[in-house]
Each structure stands twice: as C-alpha cells, then as structure tokens.
C-alpha cells in the first residue's frame, strides 16, 4: 500500500490465496486498487490497471519523486510437482503511473531555498502552476519510507497550511513531533490533483544523530 501525494493510496502486489513465504501462496493478485478516504463509505475503492507480472512474497512498491510508483521484486519459492518453479524469482522492474498523471496535464514546479525546517516555523516556496491558481493550491509532505514484506514502513502524509501571494507561497511547518516525527519528507505541490516533482526537506533536525557518519578517509559520507 503506497501513500500518494494527493492523499489517496495505491494497493497492489500479493496473492489472492494462502500466506506469505515458503511457497504457501497462490493465484497472484495482478490488479491494482486505489483507495480514496475522502469519498463516502462504499465508494472509496476503485479498480485500476493490471500487470502480467506475479509479485508475491518479498515484493515492493515505493513512491518516486515524479509521482509514479516503482514496483519490483517477488520471491515466492513455489514449485510444481516436477520441481520447476511455478512463480520464479522476479527481476523485472515496473513503473506504475497513477491516475493523476494520465490526464495529460502539466505537472507544477516549484523552487525552495531552505530545506532544514523547524517545528511551527514558516517556509517559502516559489511555484509555477499550469492549470489552476494558487488560491486552490495544496502541498503535501510524505515521510521517507522503506518497502518490504507487504508494508510501507514509516508511511505518513501531512497537508500543512499554505498561503500564497502571487507565486510566493508560505508553508506552515508541522507543529511538533507527535504530528510529524523528525526526519526527511518529500514535499509535493498539488495543482488540483496533479503533483509536482518532490524535493526533500528535513523537519525537526536529527535528534537521534542518524547523520553522524564516520569522518575522514576512506569513508565518504552520502551527500544530501
């Protein structure tokens, strides 16, 4: 289940029968679903496209910076009676294009200078929209995640308050650690349902010291 920048959720991969691992699943789920929590109960699920690739145990799906979803993996360890693999280990990689990128609309763009945010402070971006106006603009913050075993670890989406004057938009950072655990977040601008490419902002600093990489050769710290 992948959190998308417009607040909907993409659900895909897995099997329709059995349990994960050890060759105990069958009938791969090839169909993707979209869940929209803003719709009335009973209308929140819709069917999307299908794949031809069985992605069962150890499959992954994770959001990309341009709003698409990277889909990979599958290690079902399932064998036929003759010993041949029924669902072999899967090395093909797919990219899923959610509905908000299939209507031909141009994705908005934005520039940002300050990417180190503190709780409750205001930060500015400069936006370019191609369909709507800044009066209806929204932004979303999606937490950095890792995808494994059918779960998107650390998934969280926040829609902070934003006000715009012309193309200059002021974003109110989340108020505290209870709403927004400290860490890295993908910042998207939404022109109607159409998301921009994201950029990373860090909110709340690094209280756990996760960025305290060893210093000096031969270790080369990752650049962010």
N, C-alpha and C positions, 0 to 999 in steps of 0.2 A: 504494500500500500504506500504510494508516493504522494506526499503533500505537494500540491501545485501552487504557483504564486497567486492564483485568483481565489484560493480558498477551497477549491474542490480537491478530490482525492482520486487518484488512478489506482485501480486494483487489478492485478494481473499475475500470471505465472501460477505454479502449483498444480495440484491434481484434484480430480473430482471424487476419488475414492482411495481409501487407505490412509496411511500415516507417513510422516517424513522419514526418509532414510532407510537403509538396509533392504532395499527392494520391495518395500511394503506398500507402494502407491501405484495406482494405475489410472488410465483414462486422463491424460494430461489436459489441463484447462488451457485452451488456446484463445479464449475470448477475454478481452479487456472490458472492465466496467468503470464507469465514472460515478462517484458519489458526490452529490451537492447538498450540503447540510442546510442551505438557505431555502430549499424547496419544501413544500408540505410533506408530511409523513406519507409514505406510499408512493411518492413521485421522485424520490431522491436518487434512485439508481437508474442509469441508462446504459445500454449496451453500445460498445464501440467496436473497433475493428478486431480481426483475428490474425493470428500468426500461424505459420506452418511448423514452428519450432517448439518441441516439447521442453518446457523449462520447469523442472520439478525441484528435487532436493538441491540445496546449495545454489539456487538461482538468485539473481539480484536485479534490482531496478532502482535507479537513483536519478535525481533531477540534475540537468545540465544548466550551464549559465544562460543559454539562449531560450530556456523554457521547454526544451524537449526532454525526453527521458531515455537514459541509457539502460538497455536490457541485456543481461548476459547470464551465462552460467547454466548449470544443471549437471548433477552428479547422482543420478538415481540408483545406480548399481543394481539394475533389474535385468534378469537373464531369462531367456527362453529355455525350454527343456533340453535343447541340444547344446546349451552353453553359450550361444550367441547373445549379444546384448540386445535387449528389447528397446531400451532407451539409452543410447550410448552417452558417454560424457560429451558435453556440448561446448564447442569452442567458437561457434558463430556468435557475433555481437549484432544486436539490432538497436535502432533508434526509433522510439515511438513519438509521433507528433500529435500532441493533444489538440482538441477541437479549437482552442483559441488561436492556433497558428495555421488553421486550414481554410480560413475565410478570405485570404488574400490581403489582409490589412497589414500596413507597415508597422513594425514594432517601434514604440517610442524609444528615445535615447535620453541619457542624462549624463552630466558631469558632476563629480564630487571631489572636494579637496580634503576634508577632514574625515578620515576613516577610523579614528580612535574615539569612540563615544563613551560618555559617562551617563549614568542613570539620571533621567529627568531633565537633561540639557537639550538645547535646540540646535539643530544642524541643518545646513542649507545645501540644496542641490539646484542645478540649472537644467531644466527639462525642455525637450522638443517633442511635441505631440503632432500626429498626422491625421487623426480622426476627430477626437473630442477636444474639450477645453480643459484648462487647469482647474476650473470650478468643480469638475467632477472627477478629478484625478485622485487615485488612491496609491498608496505604497504598501508593500508587504515585506516583512523580514522573516526569512526561513533559516532555521538553525542548521549548522553543519551537522551532517548525519553520516552514518555508515550503514550499509545494507548487507544483511546476512541472515540466513535461516528464516526467511519469510518475514523479517521485521526490519523496519527502518529505525535504527537506534538513534534516539535523541530528537525525533521529529517534533517540530514546534513551528507554528506560524503566528505572527503578530501583525496586526494592522495598526500602526501608530497614527496619531493625529498629524495631519498635514494641512498647511495653509499656504496659498500661493499669491504672489503679487507679480503679474506678468509671468515670465518663465522662471522666476526665482521662487522656490518652494522651501518652506521651513518645516522640518520634521521634528516632532517631539519624541525624544528617545524614551524607551520604556522606563517605568518609574523605579523598579527595584528588582532584586534577584528572584523574588517569588513569581513575578510575571515573566522575567527574562533571565535565565541563568547566564552567568558570564561566559563569553565565548564569541565565536565567529558566526556571522549571519549574512546570508545572501540578500542584498537589497534590490528589490524589483520595483519599477514604476509601472502602474497599470493605466493604460489609456482605454477606458471601458474594460472589456475582458482581455485585451491584448497586452501581454507583459513585455517589458524591455529585456535586454540582456542584463544580468545582475552584476554587481560588484560586491566584494567582501567588505564588511565593516566589523570591527571588534567592539563589543559592548561590555562594559564593566571591567575592562582590563584583563589581567591574567593572575588572579589571586592564588591559583594553585601552582604557579610557576612552571606551567607546561612549556613555556617558551624558553626556559633556561637551558638551552642546548650547550653541550661542551664547547669551550672556546679554544681556538687555535688549531694549527695543523695536526694531523692530517684530516680533521673533521671539518666539513664545510656545512654550516647551518643552512636550512632552507630559507629562501628569500621570500618574504610576504610583504 
